Amino acid sequence: MYIKLTKKKVNRTVKVSNRLFVDLDKEKNLRGLEILFLSKALKDTDFTKPVVSLSKD
């Protein structure tokens, strides 16, 4: 799965883990995320009951 955050040109890709890569521009701002094997990692997740955590700040 790829999540594109802006249309700005990607300068480099950084490997965060075996399943997560981030795309950065020249200023090192985040431009996109690539998550490998996401469907496999979430195969047992029940999305019919979302959980939201809110900070007290």
Secondary structure, 3 states (H helix, E strand, C coil): CEEECCCCCCCEEEECCCCEEEEECCCCCEEEEEECCHHHHCCCCCCCCCCCCCCCC
